[in-house]
Amino acid sequence: MAVTGQTVAAFLGQGDDTTLVALAGQHVTIVTAMARAYTRDSGFTGNEPADDIAAVITTATARLVANPEQINTTTGSVAVNGGFTGWTLAETFVLNRYRKRAQ
């Protein structure tokens, strides 16, 4: 099933936060487009990603939503450096299963 802002907000344990749902909804489109580009549309049926790609989209969007400004920030003793800088190793393993590589 397609990942939505509600999916990401629920993953973060804040499914009832309408502001977060809206923000995640904007970001999920971007991350989905990046996943489609990375796999060159493999693993997608229409707009529906395979379940494991949907999981990648959900986790990557959650990271992006956590720091939407994408700048280093410090709140108290917690520092968030940078933001979304690409796929994690685990996400890359999943996406590489679908990626068509040039030969």
N, C-alpha and C positions, 0 to 999 in steps of 0.2 A: 504494500500500500504506500501511497505517497506520504512523505513526511510533511507535517504541518507545524505551524507555530504552537499549536496545542500539544502536539506530540513532544516537542522539545521542552516546553514549559513543564509538562507532566514528568518528563525525564529528570528535570531539575527539582522536582518536588514542589513546584509552584504553579500547578495547572489552573488554579483559580485566580491568578494574577493577570488581569486582562491587558495591562500595559506590557508585561513580559511576553504574553502570547502574541501581541501585535508586533513587538520588536523581533521576536523569533520568527514570525511569519515573513518579515522582510528579509531576514538573514538566510532563512532556509532556501529561498529562491536562488540566492547567490551560491551557496554551498552546493546545491543540487546541480547548478550549471557547471560548477567546477568539477564535480564528480562525473558528470556526463562527458565533459571535455577530456578528463583524464582517461576514462575508459573508452572514449570514442564511441559513445552510445551503447556499447556492449553492456548487458546487464539491465537494460531498461526495456520495458514493453510499453510503448507509448510514453506516458509521463510517469509510469509506475516503475520504481527501481526494485530490483531483487531485494529480498529481506536483509541480506547482509550488507548491501549497499545502503539501504535505508538506515541501518544501524550506524554506518559510517557518517552519513549525512546528519543524523541526530547528534552524535557525539561531537562532530566538528562544529556544528551550528551552536551547540551548547557552549563550546569554548569561545566562539565569536561573540555570542550574546553576553558572556561574562565580562567582556571588555570591549564594548562596541566602539569606543573612541580609538582603540588600537594604539594607545600610547602607554608608556610606563606610568604606573600609578602606585601610590603607597597610602594605605588606610591603616593607621595605627601601626601595628607590627607586621602587617601583611603587605607584601609587595607583589604586584602583577607586572612582570616585565614583558613589554611588547604586546603580544596578543596572538592572533591567529597567524602563524608563520608557515602553515602548510599542514599536510597530513601527518599524523603520528605514525610510528612504525607499525603498530597494529592495524591502523586504517589503511596504510600502504599495502600491507600483505593482502587485505581483503580486495582492494581495488585492483591490485596487480593480477588477481585471478581472472579479471575481465578485460584487462588492458590488451589491446592489439599493438604489438610492437613492430616497428619497421624492420625489415630484413634485408 
